[in-house]
Amino acid sequence: MRCATRVAVVAAAAVLATSVHAIQTVSRQGKYLFNADGSRFFIKGVAYQPQGAVDANDPNNPFLEPSTFIDPLADDAGCARDLPFLQQLGINAVRVYSVNSSLNHDSCMQAFSSANIYTIIDLSLPLDGSIDRASPAWSTNLLDTYLNTINTFSKYDNVLAYNVGNEVVIAANGTAAAAFVKAAARDVRAYLTSKKSSALVGYAAIDADDSWLGPFANYLSCDTTGQNSDATSLDLFGLNNYECGANPANVYSDKNTLFANYNVAAYFSEFGCLDASPRTFVEVETIFASPMTNVWSGALAFSYFPATSAQGQFGIVTIDGNTVTTGAEFDNLKTEYGKVSPPNSPTSGTNAYPACPTQDSTFLASTTLPPTPNDNSCNCVESAVACQFKPSTSNSTILSGIIGSLLNEGCSLLGSAGGSCNNIAADGAAGTYGPVSPCGPAVKLSYVFDQYYELTNRNAQSCDFAGNATINSHAATNSAAVASAVSSCLSNPSATFVPSAPASTTAGTSNPSGSSSSSGGGTSGNGGSNGALGGSQQAVFGAALASLFALAGGLFALA
């Protein structure tokens, strides 16, 4: 039977006007999670993300990844509408895939905290930055986007974890990108530590062949220094797992074996067998019982909201305005979660960080990681070059169609003039990272344009690029001086350090729907003073640049 419930504005206000209380802090010891009172903590939740716009006819988007996103934690009325249903499910966590750091999240976060619901927040965004699986980079625009989100949510007591990526690596031949994921985990961990945050550092992986999934998971939790340090390790490894079978205990046996000796906490960051319609969620009883609780720390069902993916249609409710309609899948998940009574053991764990897996034909990532992106250095480069990228349009749609061709053109011309684009390139397999590779796409384009301009004896036509480049009147007057200035900007290109906060972070109070097609980050970090791309270009084209250079990863990447 299906039931429909309308939540009135008065009721919504009552739900959000919850009493003040303190939700327990969750920490990790070894491979287990614990509440502040010492009891074992298991994630029991749902994915909570309305789906953004998806072009199902785009041949370059096989995973049906969205191009826009709606921030559910900025939708006060939506949270009030949904909270009674989330409570009916008996959950203690929601995973949110995209948030807008410029919006206000107080009502939703406080209401969820009062209901003892934690949040797991993905830091990547569909248009404003994630690590691109096809051409990975760890750059200023991404770091600043991540830090802006952390700054916005740092005041809330119910952020369980921040995910630094979702399904960035989807095949063995793409495992070199793991080096960039690990660098992101390193810098996010360092920043959280500097803020005395208890939030965990997480990642959500695609379920894949064990031959490379095992080394990949071990790589993200290993110590690159051999000193048993957590500096580059995850706290929480998520597996987006949709395995099915008549006997769930047998279905999970291979994954249980693969992760039996894993050193940090692991959980199913998405689950929900698709063999039956409606889905029964009978696997819940197996996931939350021994022997799986010896290996895993819970699971998140996919998805509360309706969602379309390459694998089919999801969603345990339908929503029309303030009306939530539940169906059989909601009831099934409610029933199965209601049966859960995981063991309160073990009572402690031991932190250890083993050596990293060796590179081979199925795992390609180097233990030499990309440096920490540095806005000061990148802004310095932008100011020093004599030929700068300056787009001829502020239309983000047009920009997204020309940025790639501009970079290709610039590198091609630079090569024909005797130069190369090696300084903007990054190779996670070789462990080599050009000194400009940590900079955002705007700075990379300026650098390439300027290299070509200098090698062609400063021919004015060499700094045009169809009206998308301009001569910097403040730059040095000769090529040698420019080269010296750029070199000075990049004097320590391999440095790793604790990132500092972006120059400013706003927490908006408008736009209750939270709908957006770009991040609200807007400013640079790590000592910089310019745009979120690490250059001095207008923020208006940031979303277009980031979407081209860093497409959101994920089989079920919602936004």
C-alpha positions in Angstrom: 0.0 0.0 0.0 1.2 3.5 -0.8 0.6 6.4 1.6 0.8 10.1 1.0 1.6 12.6 3.7 1.4 16.4 3.5 3.7 18.3 5.8 2.3 21.8 6.5 4.3 24.9 7.0 3.4 24.9 10.7 4.4 21.3 11.2 7.7 22.0 9.3 8.5 24.8 11.7 7.8 22.6 14.6 10.1 19.9 13.4 13.0 22.4 12.9 12.4 24.0 16.3 14.0 21.1 18.1 15.6 21.2 21.5 19.2 21.8 22.0 21.2 18.7 22.7 24.7 17.3 22.0 25.0 14.5 19.5 27.8 12.1 20.3 31.2 12.6 18.6 32.2 9.5 16.5 35.8 8.6 16.2 37.8 5.9 14.6 40.1 3.4 16.3 41.8 1.1 13.8 39.0 -0.4 11.6 36.1 0.4 13.9 34.0 3.5 14.7 33.1 4.3 18.2 30.7 6.7 20.0 32.0 9.0 22.6 30.6 6.7 25.3 32.8 3.9 23.9 30.0 1.9 22.2 30.5 0.7 18.7 29.0 2.9 16.0 27.5 1.6 12.7 26.4 3.8 9.8 22.8 3.1 9.1 21.5 5.5 6.6 20.3 6.6 3.1 21.6 8.7 0.2 19.9 12.1 0.5 20.3 14.0 -2.7 17.8 15.3 -5.2 19.0 14.6 -8.7 20.2 17.5 -10.8 19.8 17.9 -14.6 21.0 14.9 -16.6 21.4 14.7 -20.4 20.5 11.1 -21.1 21.4 11.5 -24.8 25.0 12.7 -24.2 27.3 10.0 -25.6 30.1 11.4 -23.4 28.2 10.9 -20.2 27.7 7.1 -20.0 27.1 7.2 -16.2 24.4 9.9 -16.5 26.2 12.3 -14.3 24.4 15.5 -13.6 25.4 19.0 -14.8 23.6 20.9 -12.0 22.8 20.2 -8.4 20.3 21.0 -5.7 21.6 21.4 -2.1 19.2 19.5 0.1 20.8 20.8 3.3 19.9 24.4 2.4 16.2 23.5 1.8 14.7 24.2 5.2 11.1 23.2 4.2 12.4 20.1 2.4 14.3 18.9 5.5 11.3 19.5 7.7 9.1 17.6 5.2 11.5 14.7 5.0 12.7 14.4 8.6 9.7 12.5 9.9 10.2 9.9 7.2 13.9 9.6 7.8 13.1 9.0 11.5 10.5 6.4 10.5 13.4 4.6 8.7 15.4 4.5 11.9 18.5 5.9 10.3 21.4 7.7 11.9 23.1 9.1 8.8 22.6 10.6 5.4 25.0 11.0 2.6 24.8 14.2 0.6 26.7 14.4 -2.7 26.7 18.1 -3.5 26.3 21.2 -1.3 26.6 24.9 -1.9 29.0 26.5 0.5 27.6 30.0 0.0 24.1 29.0 1.4 22.9 28.7 4.9 22.4 25.2 6.3 21.6 25.9 9.9 18.0 24.7 10.0 18.6 21.4 8.3 21.8 20.6 10.1 20.4 21.5 13.5 17.3 19.5 12.9 19.2 16.5 11.8 21.5 16.8 14.8 18.6 16.9 17.2 17.3 13.8 15.5 20.7 12.1 16.0 21.3 12.0 12.3 24.9 12.5 11.1 25.9 13.7 7.6 28.5 12.4 5.3 29.3 15.2 2.8 30.9 14.8 -0.5 33.3 17.7 -1.2 33.3 17.5 -4.9 30.8 19.2 -7.2 29.4 18.5 -10.7 30.4 21.9 -12.1 32.7 23.5 -9.7 35.2 20.7 -9.2 36.0 17.1 -8.7 39.0 15.0 -9.6 38.6 14.2 -13.3 39.1 10.5 -13.8 40.2 11.0 -17.4 42.7 13.8 -16.8 43.3 13.9 -13.0 44.7 16.9 -11.2 44.8 18.2 -7.6 44.7 21.9 -8.1 43.9 25.2 -6.4 40.4 25.4 -7.7 39.6 22.0 -6.2 41.3 22.5 -2.9 39.6 25.8 -2.4 36.2 24.4 -3.2 36.8 21.6 -0.7 37.9 24.0 2.0 35.0 26.4 1.5 32.6 23.5 2.1 34.5 22.4 5.2 34.5 26.0 6.5 30.8 26.3 6.0 30.0 23.0 7.8 32.7 23.2 10.5 30.3 24.7 13.0 27.9 21.7 13.0 28.4 18.8 15.4 26.9 16.2 13.1 29.3 16.0 10.2 30.6 12.5 10.4 32.9 12.6 7.4 33.9 14.5 4.3 34.4 12.4 1.1 37.2 13.6 -1.1 35.9 11.8 -4.1 33.3 9.4 -5.5 34.2 6.7 -8.0 37.1 8.7 -9.4 38.8 5.4 -10.3 36.6 3.0 -12.2 39.0 0.6 -13.9 42.5 -0.8 -13.4 43.9 1.4 -16.2 42.8 4.5 -14.4 44.3 3.7 -11.0 47.1 6.3 -11.5 44.4 8.8 -10.5 44.5 7.4 -7.0 47.6 9.5 -6.4 45.5 12.6 -6.7 42.7 11.2 -4.4 45.4 10.4 -1.8 46.8 13.9 -2.1 43.4 15.3 -1.6 42.9 13.2 1.5 46.3 14.3 2.8 45.5 18.0 2.5 41.9 17.7 3.8 43.1 15.7 6.8 45.8 18.4 7.5 43.2 21.1 7.3 40.7 19.3 9.5 43.4 18.7 12.1 44.4 22.4 12.0 40.8 23.2 12.8 40.6 20.6 15.6 37.7 19.0 13.7 36.6 15.4 14.6 35.2 14.8 11.1 36.6 11.8 9.3 38.2 11.8 5.8 36.4 9.4 3.4 36.1 8.2 -0.1 33.4 6.3 -2.0 34.6 3.7 -4.5 33.0 1.9 -7.3 32.6 -1.9 -6.7 35.1 -3.5 -9.1 37.3 -6.5 -9.8 39.2 -7.4 -6.6 42.5 -7.6 -8.5 42.7 -3.8 -8.4 40.1 -2.8 -5.8 42.1 -4.4 -3.0 45.4 -2.6 -3.9 43.4 0.6 -4.5 41.7 0.5 -1.0 45.0 -0.4 0.6 46.8 2.5 -1.2 44.3 5.0 0.2 45.0 3.9 3.8 48.7 3.2 3.6 51.6 5.3 4.8 53.9 6.5 2.0 56.7 7.3 4.5 57.1 3.9 6.3 56.7 5.7 9.7 53.2 4.4 10.6 51.7 7.8 10.0 48.1 8.6 9.2 49.1 11.8 7.3 48.0 10.5 3.9 45.4 8.0 5.0 41.7 7.8 4.8 39.6 7.2 7.9 36.6 5.8 6.1 36.5 3.7 2.9 33.1 3.5 1.2 32.2 0.9 -1.3 29.2 1.5 -3.6 28.0 -2.1 -3.7 24.8 -3.5 -5.3 25.5 -7.2 -5.0 22.6 -9.6 -5.1 21.9 -13.2 -4.4 19.5 -15.6 -2.7 21.9 -16.0 0.2 23.5 -12.6 1.1 26.0 -14.2 3.4 27.5 -16.0 0.4 27.2 -13.0 -1.9 29.5 -10.9 0.4 32.0 -13.6 1.1 34.6 -12.4 -1.4 34.4 -8.8 -0.2 34.6 -9.9 3.4 37.8 -11.7 2.6 39.2 -8.8 0.6 38.6 -6.3 3.5 39.1 -8.7 6.4 42.5 -7.2 7.4 41.8 -3.6 6.3 43.3 -1.1 8.6 40.7 1.7 8.6 36.9 1.7 8.8 35.0 0.4 5.7 31.3 0.6 4.9 28.9 0.3 2.0 28.5 3.9 0.9 25.7 2.8 -1.4 23.7 -0.4 -1.5 20.4 -1.8 -2.7 20.2 -5.0 -4.8 18.4 -4.4 -8.1 17.3 -8.0 -8.8 13.8 -7.4 -7.4 11.3 -4.6 -8.0 10.4 -3.3 -5.5 13.7 -3.9 -3.8 13.5 -5.9 -0.6 16.7 -4.8 1.2 17.0 -8.2 2.8 20.7 -7.9 2.7 20.5 -5.4 5.6 20.2 -8.2 8.1 23.4 -9.8 6.8 25.4 -6.5 6.6 24.6 -5.6 10.3 25.3 -9.0 11.8 28.4 -11.1 12.5 30.7 -12.0 10.7 30.2 -8.9 8.5 30.3 -6.5 11.5 33.8 -7.8 12.1 34.8 -6.1 8.7 32.2 -3.4 7.9 30.9 -0.4 9.8 27.4 -0.1 8.3 25.8 0.9 5.1 23.8 3.6 3.3 20.8 2.7 1.1 20.5 4.3 -2.3 18.3 6.5 -2.6 15.8 8.5 -0.6 14.9 10.7 -3.6 14.0 9.4 -7.1 17.1 9.1 -9.2 17.9 7.8 -12.7 21.3 6.2 -13.4 22.8 4.0 -16.0 21.8 1.1 -13.8 18.1 1.9 -13.6 15.6 3.9 -11.6 16.0 4.5 -7.8 14.1 6.2 -5.0 12.2 4.9 -2.0 9.8 7.9 -2.0 8.3 10.3 -4.5 7.8 14.0 -3.7 5.4 16.6 -5.0 5.8 19.9 -3.2 5.3 19.2 0.5 3.8 15.8 -0.1 5.9 12.7 0.4 4.6 9.4 -0.9 6.1 6.2 0.3 5.8 2.8 -1.2 6.9 -0.8 -0.8 10.6 0.0 -1.0 10.3 2.5 1.8 8.4 0.0 3.9 10.9 -2.8 3.2 13.9 -0.7 4.2 12.0 0.5 7.3 11.3 -3.1 8.2 14.8 -4.3 7.6 16.5 -1.4 9.4 14.1 -2.1 12.3 15.6 -5.5 12.7 19.1 -4.3 13.0 20.9 -4.9 16.3 24.6 -5.1 15.6 27.1 -6.3 18.2 28.8 -3.9 20.5 32.2 -5.4 20.0 35.0 -5.1 19.8 35.4 -2.3 22.3 38.6 -0.8 20.9 40.9 -0.8 17.9 44.5 -0.2 17.0 45.7 2.4 14.5 48.3 1.1 12.1 49.2 2.3 8.6 51.1 -0.3 6.5 53.4 0.1 3.6 51.8 1.0 0.3 51.1 -1.6 -2.4 53.6 -1.9 -5.1 52.9 -0.8 -8.7 52.1 -3.5 -11.2 49.9 -4.0 -14.3 46.7 -3.7 -12.3 47.6 -0.9 -10.0 49.5 2.1 -11.4 49.6 4.8 -8.7 53.0 6.1 -7.5 53.6 6.7 -3.8 55.0 10.1 -4.8 52.0 12.3 -4.4 51.1 15.7 -6.0 52.1 18.7 -3.9 49.7 20.8 -1.9 48.1 23.4 -4.3 49.3 26.9 -3.5 47.2 29.9 -4.4 49.9 32.3 -3.6 52.3 30.7 -6.1 49.6 30.3 -8.8 48.4 33.9 -8.4 52.0 35.0 -8.6 52.4 33.1 -11.9 49.2 34.7 -13.3 50.5 38.2 -12.4 54.0 37.5 -13.8 53.2 36.2 -17.3 53.1 38.7 -20.2 50.3 37.0 -22.0 47.2 36.2 -20.0 44.1 34.1 -20.6 41.1 36.5 -20.8 38.0 34.9 -22.2 36.1 36.8 -24.9 32.8 35.7 -23.4 31.3 35.3 -19.9 28.7 32.8 -21.2 29.5 29.6 -19.3 27.9 27.4 -21.9 30.1 28.9 -24.7 33.1 28.8 -22.5 32.7 25.1 -21.7 32.8 24.5 -25.4 36.0 26.4 -26.1 38.3 25.9 -23.1 39.5 22.4 -24.2 40.1 23.6 -27.8 42.0 26.6 -26.5 44.3 24.4 -24.4 44.8 22.0 -27.3 45.6 24.8 -29.6 48.0 26.4 -27.1 49.9 23.2 -26.5 50.0 22.4 -30.2 51.3 25.8 -31.1 53.8 25.7 -28.2 55.1 22.4 -29.5 55.5 23.7 -33.0 57.5 26.6 -31.6 59.9 24.2 -29.7 58.2 24.3 -26.3 56.0 21.8 -24.5 53.1 21.6 -22.0 55.1 19.4 -19.6 55.0 22.1 -16.9 51.3 21.9 -16.6 51.1 18.1 -16.9 50.8 15.7 -14.0 51.4 11.9 -14.0 50.2 9.9 -11.1 51.8 6.7 -12.3 55.3 8.2 -12.8 54.9 10.4 -9.7 55.9 13.5 -11.7 54.0 16.8 -11.5 54.8 19.9 -13.5 55.4 23.0 -11.4 52.2 24.6 -12.8 50.1 21.5 -12.6 48.7 22.3 -9.1 47.3 25.6 -10.5 43.8 26.0 -11.7 42.8 25.9 -15.4 42.9 29.7 -15.8 46.5 29.9 -14.7 47.5 26.9 -16.8 46.0 28.6 -19.9 47.8 31.8 -19.1 51.1 29.9 -18.7 50.7 28.1 -22.0 49.7 31.2 -23.8 52.7 33.1 -22.4 55.1 30.4 -23.3 54.0 30.5 -26.9 54.1 34.3 -26.8 57.7 34.4 -25.5 58.9 31.7 -28.0 57.6 33.7 -30.9 59.5 36.8 -29.9 56.4 38.5 -28.4 54.6 38.7 -31.6 51.4 40.5 -30.7 49.4 38.0 -32.8 50.7 35.2 -30.6 48.8 36.6 -27.7 45.3 36.6 -29.2 43.9 33.1 -29.4 40.7 34.2 -31.1 40.3 37.1 -28.7 40.8 35.0 -25.5 44.2 36.3 -24.5 45.5 39.7 -23.6 49.0 41.3 -23.1 49.7 42.0 -19.4 50.9 45.6 -19.2 52.3 45.0 -15.7 54.6 42.1 -16.7 58.3 42.4 -17.1 59.4 43.9 -20.4 61.6 41.0 -21.6 61.3 37.2 -21.8 64.2 36.5 -19.5 62.7 38.7 -16.7 59.3 37.0 -17.1 60.9 33.6 -16.9 62.8 34.6 -13.8 59.7 36.0 -12.2 57.7 32.8 -12.9 60.5 30.6 -11.7 60.6 32.7 -8.4 56.8 32.1 -8.0 57.4 28.4 -8.3 60.5 28.2 -6.1 59.2 25.2 -4.2 56.9 23.3 -6.5 56.9 20.0 -4.6 56.0 21.4 -1.2 53.4 19.9 1.0 52.0 22.0 3.9 48.9 22.6 5.9 46.5 24.5 3.7 45.1 27.8 5.0 41.5 28.9 4.7 40.4 30.5 1.5 40.5 34.2 1.6 36.8 34.4 2.6 33.9 32.0 3.0 30.4 33.2 3.0 27.4 31.5 4.5 24.4 32.8 2.6 20.9 33.1 4.0 18.9 33.2 0.7 17.8 30.8 -2.0 16.1 28.2 0.3 15.8 25.7 -2.5 19.6 25.4 -2.6 19.4 25.1 -6.4 22.6 25.9 -8.2 24.8 25.0 -11.1 28.0 26.1 -9.5 29.8 26.3 -6.2 29.3 29.3 -4.0 33.0 29.2 -3.0 33.9 32.3 -5.0 37.3 33.1 -3.5 40.7 31.6 -3.4 42.5 30.1 -0.5 46.0 29.4 0.9 46.9 33.0 1.1 45.5 34.0 -2.3 43.3 36.9 -3.1 41.8 36.2 -6.5 39.1 33.9 -8.0 38.4 30.3 -7.1 40.4 29.1 -10.1 43.6 30.4 -8.6 43.9 33.1 -11.1 42.8 36.7 -11.6 40.0 35.9 -14.0 36.3 36.7 -13.4 34.5 34.2 -11.2 31.7 34.0 -13.7 33.6 31.5 -15.9 34.7 29.4 -13.0 32.0 26.8 -13.3 32.6 26.3 -17.0 36.3 25.9 -16.6 36.0 23.5 -13.7 33.4 21.4 -15.4 35.6 20.9 -18.4 38.8 20.2 -16.5 37.2 18.3 -13.6 34.1 16.4 -14.4 32.3 14.9 -11.5 33.0 11.2 -11.0 30.6 8.5 -10.0 28.4 5.7 -11.2 25.6 7.2 -9.1 27.1 10.7 -8.7 24.0 12.7 -7.7 23.7 16.4 -7.7 
